[in-house]
Amino acid sequence: MIDLYTASTPNGQKVHIMLEETGLEYREEFVSLGKGEQFDPKFLKISPNNKIPAIIDHDGPGGQPISVFESGCILLYLAEKTGMFLPTEPRARVETLEWLFWQMGGFGPMLGQAHHFRAYAPERIQYAYDRYSNEAARLYQVLDARLDGRDFVATNSFTIADMAIFPWCRLHGRQGQSLDDFPNVKRWYNTVAARPAVARDMNKLEDKADQTKWTDESWSNLFGAEQYRQHKSE
Ligand SMILES: N[C@@H](CCC(=O)N[C@@H](CS)C(=O)NCC(=O)O)C(=O)O
């Protein structure tokens, strides 16, 4: 059994997709980020960076429990555990990891900044707004070029790289992008969205979206004093 600490956000969705695709048995624990549950000392013990997703696999290496944080590491861990969605052939494996790390180091963080400066910043800071919107467009172009003539990002089959990238593309509007400008991304996006495990998951997560309204408390937890206060793990 795997405990998944999650929220209905792109980084959480990656792990939901992997768990649904592999058929591993799991239970979800939704962490309310607006209410500051990510600072709970128990949660910090398994996720010291106060972010979802994190998992506890009760049947980890040697049959002992293990906790894993960072979505890319969770995908890799589950791929190695199941032997699914990460090719073993060395070149295909490197290509999959290249695109997984591309998502973790660039596509995710830059698009996250685009969300922040376009949707959340209390004032419009034109330089930051343009910088992250332009960087988002550049990254979509890189992805579009990669997908030219390919069905999937890393290899000729669906891998953890596709799982990592897809949930971030769902929010293209918030990043100031239109998939019509990236026809290869659009085709791939529709292919991935139509996978039964992905479709099932996305429907379920729509209902679980954190309904917390922006209040002084939720703002402070995510972007203000509480976020930057030192929190102690159990
Ligand atoms: N690099 C991390 C990023 C995780 C992340 O940014 N999680 C966000 C939600 S998508 C979060 O938990 N934010 C809560 C906070 O910053 O306090 C990963 O991929 O797991």
Ligand as a Chemical Component Dictionary entry (heavy atoms), coordinates in Angstrom:
data_LIG
# 
_chem_comp.id                   LIG 
_chem_comp.type                 NON-POLYMER 
_chem_comp.pdbx_formal_charge   0 
_chem_comp.three_letter_code    LIG 
# 
loop_
_chem_comp_atom.comp_id 
_chem_comp_atom.atom_id 
_chem_comp_atom.alt_atom_id 
_chem_comp_atom.type_symbol 
_chem_comp_atom.charge 
_chem_comp_atom.model_Cartn_x 
_chem_comp_atom.model_Cartn_y 
_chem_comp_atom.model_Cartn_z 
_chem_comp_atom.pdbx_ordinal 
LIG N1  N1  N 0 9.923 20.252 -7.087 1  
LIG C1  C1  C 0 8.758 19.885 -6.333 2  
LIG C2  C2  C 0 7.763 21.009 -6.375 3  
LIG C3  C3  C 0 6.508 20.681 -5.594 4  
LIG C4  C4  C 0 5.604 21.883 -5.437 5  
LIG O1  O1  O 0 5.927 23.010 -5.860 6  
LIG N2  N2  N 0 4.460 21.662 -4.802 7  
LIG C5  C5  C 0 3.536 22.746 -4.522 8  
LIG C6  C6  C 0 2.177 22.424 -5.115 9  
LIG S1  S1  S 0 2.304 22.101 -6.859 10 
LIG C7  C7  C 0 3.360 22.878 -3.016 11 
LIG O2  O2  O 0 3.227 21.890 -2.335 12 
LIG N3  N3  N 0 3.361 24.112 -2.480 13 
LIG C8  C8  C 0 3.173 24.342 -1.084 14 
LIG C9  C9  C 0 4.114 25.366 -0.531 15 
LIG O3  O3  O 0 4.961 25.886 -1.276 16 
LIG O4  O4  O 0 4.015 25.658 0.663  17 
LIG C10 C10 C 0 8.161 18.595 -6.912 18 
LIG O5  O5  O 0 8.159 18.476 -8.137 19 
LIG O6  O6  O 0 7.720 17.734 -6.139 20 
# 
loop_
_chem_comp_bond.comp_id 
_chem_comp_bond.atom_id_1 
_chem_comp_bond.atom_id_2 
_chem_comp_bond.value_order 
_chem_comp_bond.pdbx_ordinal 
LIG N1  C1  SING 1  
LIG C1  C2  SING 2  
LIG C1  C10 SING 3  
LIG C2  C3  SING 4  
LIG C3  C4  SING 5  
LIG C4  O1  DOUB 6  
LIG C4  N2  SING 7  
LIG N2  C5  SING 8  
LIG C5  C6  SING 9  
LIG C5  C7  SING 10 
LIG C6  S1  SING 11 
LIG C7  O2  DOUB 12 
LIG C7  N3  SING 13 
LIG N3  C8  SING 14 
LIG C8  C9  SING 15 
LIG C9  O3  DOUB 16 
LIG C9  O4  SING 17 
LIG C10 O5  DOUB 18 
LIG C10 O6  SING 19 
# 
